[in-house]
Amino acid sequence: MAFLSVLFGAAGAHWLEALKDLDLKNTYETAVRFQMFNSLGLMIIGLIINLKLTPSKLLSCSPFFILLGTIIFCGSLYIISLSSLKWFGAVAPVGGVLLLAGWLIMGIAILNERGRRNNTE
């Protein structure tokens, strides 16, 4: 997903050069930026899960929400900026809610783990 973010960012810099609508360029750049941030986050979660011998169910399910949220949120922004399908703006909040849920689940899982470790000490 990070690879695609770099690819889309580089391609967009050339494709959108002739585009006069600054709002569409900003929308595209927002999609690239969010995709990269969430890609890096997914890599970090993957490292955390790999370092733990038995990751919690909460921690294990958070990447799915983040991945799906990124695809829906960023995908809808890409579609909006590259086409005339402005109604896709109604889809973006669904991806945003999934992203928020994924990050919230991850945060709760980490706090639960810290609480569990404090109770065993």
C-alpha positions as CSV (number, residue, x, y, z in Angstrom):
1,M,0.0,0.0,0.0
2,A,2.9,2.4,0.7
3,F,4.3,1.5,-2.8
4,L,1.0,2.5,-4.4
5,S,1.0,5.7,-2.4
6,V,4.4,6.7,-3.8
7,L,3.3,5.6,-7.3
8,F,0.1,7.5,-7.1
9,G,1.9,10.6,-5.7
10,A,4.5,10.6,-8.5
11,A,1.9,9.9,-11.2
12,G,-0.5,12.5,-9.9
13,A,2.2,15.1,-9.9
14,H,2.4,14.6,-13.7
15,W,-1.2,13.8,-14.5
16,L,-2.6,16.7,-12.5
17,E,-0.1,19.3,-13.7
18,A,-2.5,20.5,-16.4
19,L,-5.5,20.5,-14.1
20,K,-6.7,24.0,-13.3
21,D,-9.0,23.1,-10.4
22,L,-6.9,23.5,-7.2
23,D,-9.6,21.7,-5.1
24,L,-9.3,18.5,-7.1
25,K,-5.5,18.7,-6.8
26,N,-5.8,19.1,-3.0
27,T,-8.2,16.2,-2.8
28,Y,-5.8,14.0,-4.7
29,E,-2.9,15.0,-2.5
30,T,-5.0,14.4,0.6
31,A,-5.7,10.8,-0.6
32,V,-2.0,10.2,-1.2
33,R,-1.0,11.6,2.2
34,F,-3.7,9.6,4.1
35,Q,-2.7,6.4,2.2
36,M,0.9,6.8,3.1
37,F,0.3,7.6,6.8
38,N,-2.0,4.6,7.2
39,S,0.4,2.4,5.3
40,L,3.1,3.3,7.7
41,G,0.7,2.7,10.6
42,L,-0.1,-0.8,9.2
43,M,3.6,-1.6,9.1
44,I,4.0,-0.6,12.7
45,I,1.0,-2.6,13.8
46,G,2.5,-5.6,11.8
47,L,5.8,-5.2,13.7
48,I,3.9,-5.0,17.1
49,I,1.9,-8.2,16.2
50,N,5.1,-10.0,15.1
51,L,6.9,-9.1,18.3
52,K,4.1,-10.4,20.5
53,L,3.9,-14.1,20.9
54,T,0.1,-14.0,21.3
55,P,-1.4,-10.8,20.1
56,S,-4.9,-10.0,21.4
57,K,-7.9,-10.4,19.2
58,L,-8.5,-6.6,19.3
59,L,-5.0,-5.9,18.1
60,S,-5.2,-8.5,15.4
61,C,-8.5,-7.1,14.0
62,S,-7.4,-3.4,13.9
63,P,-5.4,-3.7,10.7
64,F,-8.4,-5.0,8.8
65,F,-10.4,-1.9,9.7
66,I,-7.5,0.4,8.9
67,L,-6.9,-1.3,5.5
68,L,-10.6,-1.3,4.5
69,G,-11.0,2.3,5.7
70,T,-7.9,3.4,3.7
71,I,-9.2,1.7,0.6
72,I,-12.6,3.2,0.9
73,F,-11.6,6.7,2.0
74,C,-8.6,7.2,-0.3
75,G,-10.2,5.4,-3.1
76,S,-13.2,7.7,-3.0
77,L,-11.0,10.7,-3.0
78,Y,-9.0,9.4,-6.0
79,I,-12.2,8.8,-7.8
80,I,-13.5,12.3,-7.0
81,S,-10.3,14.0,-8.1
82,L,-9.9,12.0,-11.3
83,S,-13.5,11.9,-12.6
84,S,-16.7,13.8,-12.5
85,L,-18.3,11.4,-10.0
86,K,-18.6,13.9,-7.2
87,W,-21.3,11.8,-5.5
88,F,-18.4,9.6,-4.3
89,G,-17.9,12.3,-1.6
90,A,-20.7,10.5,0.3
91,V,-18.6,7.3,0.4
92,A,-15.5,9.0,2.0
93,P,-17.0,9.3,5.5
94,V,-17.6,5.5,5.6
95,G,-13.9,5.0,5.1
96,G,-13.1,7.6,7.6
97,V,-15.3,5.9,10.2
98,L,-13.5,2.6,9.5
99,L,-10.1,4.3,9.9
100,L,-11.2,5.8,13.2
101,A,-12.5,2.5,14.4
102,G,-9.3,0.7,13.5
103,W,-7.1,3.2,15.3
104,L,-9.4,3.3,18.3
105,I,-9.4,-0.5,18.5
106,M,-5.6,-0.5,18.3
107,G,-5.4,2.0,21.1
108,I,-7.8,0.1,23.3
109,A,-5.8,-3.1,22.6
110,I,-2.5,-1.5,23.7
111,L,-4.1,0.0,26.8
112,N,-5.6,-3.4,27.7
113,E,-2.2,-5.0,27.3
114,R,-0.5,-2.4,29.5
115,G,-3.2,-2.9,32.2
116,R,-2.7,-6.7,32.0
117,R,1.0,-6.3,32.4
118,N,0.6,-4.0,35.4
119,N,-1.7,-6.4,37.1
120,T,0.7,-9.3,36.7
121,E,3.7,-7.4,38.2
